[in-house]
Amino acid sequence: MSSRFDIPEKVIYVCTGSKCKKKGGKDLGKFFRGLIKELGLKGQVEVVKTDCTDRCDFAPVTCIQPANAWMPYTDERKAKEAFEQHVLSARKEDQ
């Protein structure tokens, strides 16, 4: 077991409550994880599945922190755009 407690720079929360899960929430988590792996950002960006965010009318819902960017009706296209804007562009600004 590692004695190091790593904290990612960014966290993507994906609602996997019943309605979000039915409308693609689980697949969005896999999509984000794939992007993170593909771009070599493991450890810097983390995906966290959440229980219901109580925004069922907007399913599936995702949120990228620390930007506090909430995204309703998220599909892969919106997910990719949000990832580019709130993760990749933000990383360039921080450098």
NORDAKA-V311173 format. One record per residue. N is the residue number from 1. RES is the residue in one letter. OMEGA is omega as a letter, one per 40 degrees, with the letter a starting at -180 (* if undefined). Layout:
N | RES | OMEGA
N | RES | OMEGA
This chain:
1 | M | a
2 | S | i
3 | S | a
4 | R | i
5 | F | a
6 | D | i
7 | I | a
8 | P | i
9 | E | a
10 | K | i
11 | V | i
12 | I | i
13 | Y | i
14 | V | i
15 | C | i
16 | T | i
17 | G | a
18 | S | a
19 | K | i
20 | C | i
21 | K | i
22 | K | a
23 | K | i
24 | G | a
25 | G | a
26 | K | i
27 | D | i
28 | L | i
29 | G | i
30 | K | i
31 | F | i
32 | F | i
33 | R | i
34 | G | i
35 | L | a
36 | I | i
37 | K | a
38 | E | a
39 | L | i
40 | G | a
41 | L | i
42 | K | a
43 | G | i
44 | Q | i
45 | V | a
46 | E | i
47 | V | i
48 | V | i
49 | K | i
50 | T | i
51 | D | a
52 | C | i
53 | T | i
54 | D | i
55 | R | a
56 | C | i
57 | D | a
58 | F | a
59 | A | e
60 | P | a
61 | V | i
62 | T | i
63 | C | i
64 | I | i
65 | Q | e
66 | P | a
67 | A | a
68 | N | a
69 | A | i
70 | W | a
71 | M | i
72 | P | i
73 | Y | a
74 | T | i
75 | D | a
76 | E | i
77 | R | i
78 | K | i
79 | A | a
80 | K | i
81 | E | i
82 | A | i
83 | F | i
84 | E | a
85 | Q | a
86 | H | i
87 | V | a
88 | L | a
89 | S | i
90 | A | i
91 | R | i
92 | K | i
93 | E | a
94 | D | a
95 | Q | *
